Amino acid sequence: MKFELKTENENYSKSLHNIFKTISILAIVIVFCNVSLKLAIISRNYQIEYSCRLLTVEKSTSNFKKLSKISKLKSKQKIWELCRGVVK
């Protein structure tokens, strides 16, 4: 007849493994969210710079509308001030 004793070390190691796995997954999600936010900011800045360069070459209403949507500025004067700062 065999007699076995189960120790609680197994339970602790399993729970520790689950906690570590959960923390790792959360860390990965946070890193990916941070990267996506940074890429969105870079993309928006690139779009503003590109649209400002287009506006300096061709002063059309469509370029003003694009910049107005991207930068959320409504007046043409503020858009021109933004573009002067970006194109320099």
Secondary structure, 3 states (H helix, E strand, C coil): CCCCCCCCHHHHHHHHHHHHHHHHHHHHHHHHHHHHHHHHHHHHHHHHHHHHHHHHHCCCHHHHHHHHHHHCCCCHHHHHHHHHHHHC
